[in-house]
């Protein structure tokens, strides 16, 4: 019997755990799961005979390493900042590792050590990153195989609400780490290539410069740029491509509203607010508005919005930003932390809520003196607030990759990601059985 150790059982792990347990008898697996909330683990394994709930500090190498040493494969669903330390433990005890997160510079530096240890450290095998890589490489490899020359690649992905569950004026609820949503786009300016010209979008402009397009029958979407699109040219083997752009999807009016928070400074995570524990949502907002003795906060905020954005007022009112009935009670909190505290209960998936994962690729290429365009789109709907589209599209590729590694069908060693045809083909094929299917269309550009 082979042992799989899962570190973390949060929102994105539900479908992963369900898949592994469903296949555990046929594959002869024993699945061990550790989380700081052991009751959550017990709920997700529901007494399954091939599952075991563990209670130790997965962030502590001394407690983590013995469990890793007794496992054949580790799946880290911990926050990304802990993956490198987990990888070092896996290298030391020669245990394969899967993470759904981006390969950091520190993780990439472990490549030779992982090769020498004879293990694979498979990263970027969730949805974004993950399914985006695999589905893009499928089309890119096809274009190369027929002799085409790729001239433009644009890709967008977003976790949103299914239409039937969209009762939030922002058209959004959390299906991923809320903190990552609050601080999205901060740091260096977004960088992409447009017709062989480098383009930069600083954080202050990020939610202003949007692409809008429609995916029938699901309606319209806005896309804003991710941090550095250029790194994917080498990842996909398309160095020198004239246009490459990767972005995140939201529904219309989300980005317009979020930009207001950015301009006010309420997403800043670089300093602590004085007396933050005494602030109410209303006084939190007012701290970023000018002092006007006889002007209500609502009216001052409307001045900030101006006539052009007056239609956004209801969105802000819906999140309780004008509430003065309670204090945050958090000492030394940054504006970003207080904004997260405000939004988490407001944007939480309720029982029965369904989310929606949307991915959209555009490829332009030349062949036989003609310009062609391929669009590839995926819309995946969740089942409920536990088995979400996000959980499916993150967890299922991880689980399928685990099966392939344990069966010896993935032979790669070192720090890698799923851009090899031998890896992405079987995973994409099995994902289709779960309804995760891309619709591809091709046209000639005149």
Secondary structure, DSSP 8 states (H G I E B T S, - for coil): -EEEEEE--SGGGHHHHHHHHHHHHHHTEEEEEE-S-HHHHHHHHTT-TTEEEE-S-TT-HHHHHHHHHT-SEEEE-S-GGGHHHHHHHHHHHT-EEEE-S---HHHHTTHHHHHHHT-EEEES-BBTTBHHHHHHHHHHHHHHHTT-EEEEEEEEEEEEE-GGG--STTS---SS-HHHHHTTT-SS-EEEEETTEEEEE-GGGTTTS-EEEE-TTS-EEEEEE-SBTTHHHHHTT-TT-SEEEEEEEE-TTHHHHHHHHHHHTTT--SS--TTGGG--HHHHHHTTS---TTS-HHHHHHHHHTTTTGGGHHHHHHTTTT--S-----TT--HHHHHHHHHHHHT---TT--EEEEEEEEEEEEETTEEEEEEEEEEEE-SSSSS-HHHHHHHHHHHHHHHHHHTT-----EEEES-SHHHHHHHHHHHHTTT---EEEEEEE-
